[in-house]
Each structure stands twice: as structure tokens, then as C-alpha cells.
């Protein structure tokens, strides 16, 4: 585990890392040793309809340190990086924040600033939903095309929506980005560097823990409103367990497919962090505490 004496007590702490890498346990260790409030930076842990599958802190963890921005958003509400940034901004003037999560865009917006792009009208979003990925890409402006991941449909559609709704490309909006709420130089920024084999084993063990603690029942409770297009329904492992509940695959097959999906997600996270968080301090997680429901 990282030597906590090397972390200044008077500076905000940022902890980014792939799923199941033990970053939540590190945040708790820092909060208990030095004080501070743990602030969620995970785009799925904000939703109230998922606790088990998103590895939200359980009652034991919540009793050990104050937590903010967990499970406070209804499943049918939109919640973007802009929403998160406004909420986290209100927390920066209080107790020292320990901001932890796996959503790189949240950390990027916090430490690099976020363009003030108007909300997308529902009609524009619906039109984008009906378009193919190649059609969306073809409609983008050249500057934006060269700056986003064209294999990521959500990012491409977001860029298309911005251009369609505002008449100005996403790249142009980003070029006019205001100053960040929290400069990286004013923080202790930690990046969990998890070895692939080590992390893959933890992912498998953690999903088995999720199954033991009611993941299937949690998905069943969401089945009547299941819509994979909703941001709240993108919990890793949910599609596979929905398929199981619908009789389309066995629980064992769903479990194996969900573990593969989680590992693929973790790979994308690691790639993102390596490319965009080189200035962050790398932390070896292999001495972290054992897996629990909240080892996110």
C-alpha cells in the first residue's frame, strides 16, 4: 500500500484507476488516516438503482468515512460530466475532498476545464440514436473527427449532437474551455497502475462476490424498465444478467460473459489513463486490501 505519510493532509486527493483495482479501499484508508470526504467520480455509481453491480460503497464503508455523490440520481434522469462538475464544484470549499473513480472524463473536466456546451434537445438525441456509427462520423466536422475516438459510439454521437444542436463542432467548443475548477498542480493525483493478470483475477473474484450479494436480484428489480440505451442501464454485467433472466443463457454463461465484458472495460480504462494521465503519480495496487463489495 502507498505510504500515506507522503500524502499532504491539506491538499485534495484524486484517485483514478480501472474497475476492481482497489481505489475505493485506498480512498478509505486515506480518509481514515487523515480525514476528508470521499467524492465519487464514477459515472455509474451516481445512479440509485445499482448498488451491487457498480460496487457502490456499502453500509460498512459509509460508516467509516463520509461519502458524496453516490446513488443520488434516479435511473430515468440524464446525468452528464457537466452535472457532475457542478456538483463536485460545490464540495471543493468544504472538507478536504478525496475524489475517486474510474471515469476519466470526470477527472479531465475537473483538472482541465469543461466547455460550456448547451444541453442537447431530445429531438436531436433521438435522431442521433437512429443513425449508424458511419453516418454519424461522416457528418462530423474535420477538426472534431481528428480529436475523438471514432470507435466509441457514445463519444461520436455526442460530437454529432453538439454540432447539430449548436452549429459549432465539439473541437471548437473545447478550444474555448474555461479554467479548471481544480488545477492538477494543487492536488495529490494518484493513478492506480494494475498489472493485467492481477486485475483480471480480481475482476473474476469480485463478480462472484457480486453474485453472492444479490446481483441477479438487483437486475431483476430493473428488468421492467430495462432499456440499454439509457445511461443508467450501462452497468457492466447487467446485459448478461438480463439475458439470463430472460432465459437466453445460463447463469454460468452470463457470469463468464460479464467477466469478459468487465475485463474489456478495464482494458479501455487502462489505455485511457496511460494516454492522458502521465503526470499523475503511479501506484502499485498489489498490496491493497482484499476484495470486498466496494473494491472498485
C-alpha positions in Angstrom: 0.0 0.0 0.0 1.2 3.5 -0.7 2.9 5.3 2.2 0.2 7.6 3.5 2.7 9.9 5.1 3.8 11.0 1.6 0.3 12.5 1.0 -0.2 16.0 2.2 -3.2 16.4 4.5 -4.1 19.9 3.3 -4.4 19.1 -0.5 -7.3 17.5 -2.4 -6.6 13.9 -3.4 -7.5 12.4 -6.8 -7.5 8.6 -7.2 -8.1 7.2 -10.7 -7.9 3.6 -11.7 -9.6 0.8 -13.6 -12.5 -1.1 -12.2 -11.7 -3.6 -9.3 -8.2 -2.1 -8.8 -8.8 -1.3 -5.1 -9.0 2.5 -5.5 -12.0 2.7 -3.2 -10.1 0.9 -0.5 -7.2 3.4 -0.9 -9.6 6.3 -0.6 -11.0 4.9 2.6 -7.5 4.3 4.0 -6.6 7.9 3.3 -9.9 9.3 4.8 -9.5 7.3 8.0 -5.8 8.1 8.4 -6.0 11.8 7.5 -9.7 12.8 7.4 -11.6 14.1 4.4 -14.7 13.3 2.4 -14.8 10.7 -0.3 -16.3 12.0 -3.5 -17.5 9.7 -6.3 -16.0 10.1 -9.8 -17.7 7.1 -11.4 -20.4 7.7 -14.0 -22.5 4.7 -13.0 -22.2 4.8 -9.2 -24.2 8.0 -9.2 -27.4 6.0 -10.1 -29.6 4.9 -7.2 -30.9 1.7 -9.0 -27.4 0.0 -8.9 -25.5 -0.8 -5.8 -24.1 -4.3 -6.2 -23.2 -4.3 -9.9 -21.5 -0.9 -9.7 -19.7 -1.8 -6.5 -21.0 1.3 -4.7 -19.8 1.6 -1.1 -21.9 -0.5 1.3 -23.2 0.5 4.7 -19.9 -0.5 6.4 -17.8 1.7 4.2 -20.3 4.6 4.5 -19.9 4.4 8.3 -16.1 4.6 8.1 -16.0 7.9 6.2 -18.3 10.5 4.7 -19.2 9.8 1.1 -20.8 12.1 -1.5 -22.4 11.8 -5.0 -23.1 8.1 -4.7 -26.5 6.7 -5.7 -28.2 10.1 -5.7 -29.5 10.1 -9.3 -32.7 8.4 -10.4 -32.4 5.8 -13.2 -34.6 7.9 -15.6 -32.5 11.1 -15.3 -29.8 12.4 -17.6 -26.5 12.9 -15.8 -23.5 14.2 -17.7 -20.0 15.2 -16.9 -21.4 18.8 -16.7 -23.8 17.7 -14.0 -21.1 16.1 -12.0 -18.7 19.0 -12.4 -21.3 21.4 -11.0 -22.0 19.1 -8.0 -18.4 18.4 -7.2 -17.6 22.1 -7.5 -19.9 22.8 -4.6 -17.9 20.3 -2.5 -14.4 21.8 -3.0 -14.8 24.6 -0.4 -15.7 22.2 2.4 -13.8 19.3 4.0 -10.7 18.1 2.1 -12.1 16.0 -0.9 -10.7 12.6 -1.8 -12.1 12.2 -5.3 -12.1 8.6 -6.5 -13.4 6.8 -9.6 -12.8 5.3 -12.9 -14.4 7.8 -15.3 -11.5 9.6 -16.9 -13.7 12.3 -18.4 -14.7 13.5 -15.0 -11.1 13.9 -13.8 -10.2 15.6 -17.1 -13.1 18.1 -16.8 -12.2 18.8 -13.2 -8.5 19.4 -13.8 -8.5 20.8 -17.4 -11.9 22.6 -17.6 -15.1 21.8 -19.4 -16.6 23.6 -22.4 -19.9 25.3 -21.6 -21.9 23.4 -24.3 -25.7 23.9 -24.2 -27.9 20.9 -23.4 -28.8 18.7 -26.4 -32.5 18.8 -27.3 -34.3 15.5 -27.0 -35.3 15.6 -30.7 -31.7 15.8 -31.7 -30.7 13.0 -29.5 -33.5 10.8 -30.8 -32.3 11.4 -34.3 -28.8 10.5 -33.4 -29.9 7.3 -31.7 -31.4 6.2 -35.0 -28.3 6.8 -37.1 -25.5 4.4 -37.7 -22.0 5.0 -36.5 -20.6 5.5 -40.0 -23.3 8.1 -40.7 -22.6 10.0 -37.5 -18.8 10.0 -38.3 -19.5 11.2 -41.9 -21.5 14.2 -40.6 -18.7 15.5 -38.2 -16.5 18.4 -38.8 -12.9 17.6 -39.7 -11.4 19.2 -36.5 -13.6 17.1 -34.2 -13.1 13.9 -36.3 -9.3 14.1 -35.7 -9.7 14.5 -31.9 -12.1 11.9 -30.7 -12.2 8.1 -30.5 -14.2 7.1 -33.7 -14.7 3.6 -32.4 -16.6 4.9 -29.3 -20.2 5.4 -30.5 -21.2 7.4 -27.4 -18.3 9.9 -28.0 -19.1 10.1 -31.7 -22.8 10.6 -31.2 -22.1 13.3 -28.5 -19.9 15.2 -31.0 -22.6 14.9 -33.7 -25.3 16.1 -31.3 -23.2 19.2 -30.3 -22.6 20.1 -34.0 -26.2 19.5 -34.9 -27.7 21.4 -32.0 -25.2 24.4 -31.9 -23.8 24.6 -35.4 -20.3 24.5 -33.9 -18.1 21.5 -33.7 -17.1 19.9 -30.4 -13.4 20.7 -31.0 -14.3 24.4 -31.3 -16.2 24.3 -28.1 -13.4 22.6 -26.3 -10.9 25.2 -27.6 -12.9 27.8 -25.7 -12.8 25.8 -22.5 -12.7 27.9 -19.3 -10.1 27.4 -16.5 -10.4 24.2 -14.4 -12.1 24.1 -11.0 -9.1 22.3 -9.6 -5.6 22.6 -11.1 -3.7 19.3 -11.1 -0.7 21.1 -9.5 -2.9 21.8 -6.5 -3.7 18.1 -5.9 -2.2 14.8 -4.9 -3.1 12.9 -8.1 -2.8 9.1 -7.9 -3.2 6.7 -10.8 -3.7 3.0 -9.9 -1.4 1.0 -12.3 -2.9 -2.5 -12.1 -1.0 -5.4 -13.7 -3.3 -7.2 -16.2 -3.2 -10.7 -14.8 -3.6 -9.5 -11.2 -6.5 -7.3 -12.2 -8.2 -10.0 -14.3 -8.2 -12.3 -11.3 -9.7 -9.7 -9.1 -12.4 -8.9 -11.6 -13.5 -12.5 -11.7 -13.5 -12.9 -7.9 -15.4 -9.6 -7.5 -18.1 -10.6 -9.9 -18.6 -13.8 -8.0 -18.9 -11.7 -4.8 -21.5 -9.6 -6.6 -23.5 -12.7 -7.5 -23.3 -13.8 -3.9 -24.6 -10.4 -2.6 -27.6 -10.3 -4.9 -26.6 -9.0 -8.3 -29.2 -11.2 -10.0 -32.0 -9.8 -7.8 -30.8 -6.3 -8.4 -31.0 -6.8 -12.2 -34.4 -8.4 -11.8 -35.6 -5.3 -10.0 -34.6 -3.3 -13.0 -35.9 -5.6 -15.6 -39.3 -3.9 -16.2 -37.6 -0.6 -17.1 -34.6 -2.1 -18.9 -33.5 0.0 -21.8 -29.9 -0.4 -22.8 -29.9 3.0 -24.5 -30.4 4.7 -21.1 -27.1 5.9 -19.4 -28.3 4.4 -16.1 -28.6 0.9 -17.7 -24.9 0.7 -18.7 -23.8 -1.1 -15.6 -21.2 -3.7 -16.6 -22.6 -7.2 -16.3 -26.3 -6.0 -16.4 -26.9 -7.0 -20.1 -25.6 -10.5 -19.4 -27.7 -11.0 -16.3 -30.8 -9.6 -18.2 -30.2 -12.2 -20.9 -30.1 -14.9 -18.1 -33.3 -13.7 -16.5 -35.0 -13.8 -20.0 -33.9 -17.4 -20.4 -31.4 -16.6 -23.1 -28.3 -18.0 -21.3 -27.4 -19.9 -18.2 -26.2 -18.1 -15.1 -22.8 -19.6 -15.6 -22.6 -18.3 -19.2 -23.9 -14.9 -18.1 -21.3 -14.9 -15.3 -18.4 -15.7 -17.8 -19.6 -13.2 -20.3 -19.9 -10.4 -17.7 -16.4 -11.1 -16.5 -15.1 -10.8 -20.1 -17.0 -7.6 -20.6 -15.6 -6.2 -17.3 -12.0 -7.1 -18.3 -12.5 -5.4 -21.7 -13.8 -2.3 -19.9 -10.8 -2.3 -17.6 -8.5 -2.5 -20.6 -10.1 0.6 -22.1 -9.7 2.4 -18.8 -6.1 1.5 -18.6 -5.4 2.7 -22.1 -7.2 6.0 -21.4 -5.3 6.6 -18.1 -1.9 5.8 -19.7 -2.5 8.2 -22.6 -4.0 11.1 -20.6 -2.7 10.8 -17.0 1.0 10.6 -17.5 1.6 13.5 -15.0 -0.2 11.6 -12.2 1.7 9.5 -9.7 1.5 5.8 -10.4 0.6 3.5 -7.6 1.1 -0.3 -7.5 -2.1 -1.8 -6.1 -0.9 -5.3 -5.4 -0.5 -4.6 -1.7 -4.1 -3.3 -1.4 -6.6 -4.9 0.9 -8.5 -8.0 0.0 -11.5 -7.8 -2.4 -14.8 -6.7 -0.9 -18.1 -5.4 -2.4 -16.6 -1.9 -2.5 -13.2 -2.7 -4.1 -13.9 -0.5 -7.1 
